[in-house]
Amino acid sequence: MSGNEPLSPAKPAAAKLTDSPWFWVYLFSSFAVLALFVIEGKFTRRQDHAENQYLYGTRTLDRPAAATDSDAATAPTASKAIPNDKSGDRAPLTGGPQPLTHPLLISLIPLRIMAFVIMAISCVALQWQLIRNRRRTSAACGKLG
């Protein structure tokens, strides 16, 4: 009975998990969520620095209106007091890292939410597709047997 056996009815071939586009959407969105959490610290430092430069850079680095060229040569501009400035508690910007002075105007939260929603939708769609394929396969096997 080496090659003369009758062939049994063929079962329908099960689709591979990687054949589904929902699998790839789920995989890439999962990595996007993970990457957004990993880069959060570096992004926050850089974005805070950029926003501080935009918001406070011109105020702290502008020369006072009464300053002369000889005054500019003797003292650094950032350490001069601004005339008519009522807030004496403002420290000049230094070269080191600065603490967060305000909530970030541009954050990663909308991207994280979008990637997480896409990941959740693709996970549900992938599970639904797998269940539907199993039911189809078991129904086809039941009709054959």
C-alpha positions as CSV (number, residue, x, y, z in Angstrom):
1,M,0.0,0.0,0.0
2,S,2.8,2.3,-0.7
3,G,1.3,4.4,-3.5
4,N,-2.1,2.8,-4.2
5,E,-4.0,4.1,-1.2
6,P,-7.1,6.1,-2.0
7,L,-6.8,9.7,-1.0
8,S,-9.0,10.8,1.8
9,P,-11.1,13.9,1.2
10,A,-8.8,16.9,1.4
11,K,-9.3,19.3,4.3
12,P,-9.4,23.0,3.2
13,A,-6.0,24.6,3.8
14,A,-6.0,26.8,6.8
15,A,-4.9,30.4,6.1
16,K,-1.6,31.5,7.7
17,L,-1.8,34.2,10.3
18,T,0.7,36.3,8.4
19,D,-1.5,36.3,5.3
20,S,-3.9,38.6,7.1
21,P,-3.4,42.3,6.7
22,W,-4.8,42.8,10.2
23,F,-1.8,40.9,11.6
24,W,0.6,43.3,10.0
25,V,-1.4,46.4,11.1
26,Y,-1.4,45.0,14.6
27,L,2.3,44.2,14.5
28,F,3.3,47.7,13.3
29,S,1.0,49.6,15.6
30,S,2.3,47.5,18.5
31,F,5.8,48.5,17.7
32,A,4.7,52.1,17.2
33,V,3.2,52.2,20.7
34,L,6.3,50.7,22.1
35,A,8.6,53.1,20.3
36,L,6.6,56.1,21.4
37,F,7.0,55.1,25.1
38,V,10.7,54.4,24.6
39,I,11.5,57.8,23.0
40,E,9.3,59.8,25.4
41,G,12.2,60.9,27.6
42,K,14.4,62.1,24.8
43,F,11.6,63.8,23.0
44,T,10.4,65.6,26.1
45,R,13.9,67.0,26.8
46,R,14.4,68.2,23.2
47,Q,10.9,69.6,22.8
48,D,11.1,71.4,26.1
49,H,14.4,73.0,25.0
50,A,13.0,74.0,21.6
51,E,9.8,75.5,23.2
52,N,11.9,77.3,25.8
53,Q,14.0,78.8,23.1
54,Y,10.9,80.0,21.2
55,L,9.0,81.3,24.3
56,Y,11.8,82.7,26.4
57,G,14.9,83.0,24.2
58,T,14.1,86.5,22.9
59,R,13.3,87.8,26.3
60,T,16.4,86.6,28.0
61,L,18.9,87.3,25.2
62,D,17.8,90.7,24.0
63,R,20.0,93.6,25.1
64,P,18.3,96.4,27.0
65,A,17.5,99.4,25.0
66,A,20.0,101.7,26.9
67,A,22.9,99.3,26.4
68,T,25.9,100.6,24.5
69,D,28.6,98.7,22.6
70,S,31.1,98.9,25.5
71,D,28.5,97.4,27.9
72,A,28.0,94.5,25.5
73,A,31.7,93.8,25.4
74,T,32.1,93.7,29.2
75,A,29.2,91.6,30.3
76,P,27.3,88.6,28.8
77,T,23.9,89.6,27.4
78,A,21.9,86.9,29.1
79,S,23.0,88.0,32.6
80,K,22.0,91.7,32.2
81,A,18.8,92.9,33.9
82,I,16.1,94.1,31.6
83,P,15.0,97.6,32.4
84,N,11.4,98.0,33.7
85,D,11.3,94.3,34.3
86,K,9.1,93.8,37.4
87,S,9.9,90.1,37.9
88,G,13.1,89.8,39.9
89,D,12.8,86.1,40.2
90,R,13.6,85.3,36.6
91,A,17.0,83.6,36.3
92,P,18.9,83.8,33.0
93,L,19.1,80.7,30.9
94,T,22.3,78.7,31.4
95,G,24.0,76.1,29.2
96,G,22.9,73.2,31.4
97,P,19.6,71.3,31.3
98,Q,16.6,73.2,32.4
99,P,13.6,72.0,34.4
100,L,10.3,71.9,32.7
101,T,8.8,75.3,33.1
102,H,5.5,74.7,31.4
103,P,3.5,71.8,29.9
104,L,4.7,70.9,26.4
105,L,2.7,72.5,23.6
106,I,3.5,69.6,21.3
107,S,3.5,66.1,23.0
108,L,3.4,62.5,21.9
109,I,0.0,61.8,23.6
110,P,-2.1,62.2,20.4
111,L,0.3,59.8,18.5
112,R,0.2,57.3,21.3
113,I,-3.6,57.4,21.4
114,M,-3.9,57.0,17.7
115,A,-1.4,54.1,17.6
116,F,-3.1,52.4,20.6
117,V,-6.6,52.7,19.0
118,I,-5.3,51.3,15.7
119,M,-3.6,48.4,17.6
120,A,-6.9,47.7,19.5
121,I,-9.0,47.7,16.4
122,S,-6.6,45.5,14.4
123,C,-6.4,43.1,17.4
124,V,-10.2,42.7,17.5
125,A,-10.4,42.4,13.7
126,L,-7.7,39.8,13.7
127,Q,-9.4,37.7,16.4
128,W,-12.7,38.0,14.6
129,Q,-11.1,36.8,11.3
130,L,-9.4,33.9,13.1
131,I,-12.7,32.8,14.7
132,R,-14.5,33.1,11.4
133,N,-11.9,31.0,9.6
134,R,-12.0,28.3,12.3
135,R,-15.8,28.1,12.0
136,R,-15.5,27.9,8.2
137,T,-12.9,25.2,8.5
138,S,-14.8,23.1,11.0
139,A,-18.0,23.5,8.9
140,A,-16.2,22.3,5.8
141,C,-14.7,19.4,7.7
142,G,-18.1,18.4,9.1
143,K,-19.6,18.3,5.6
144,L,-16.8,16.2,4.3
145,G,-16.8,13.7,7.1
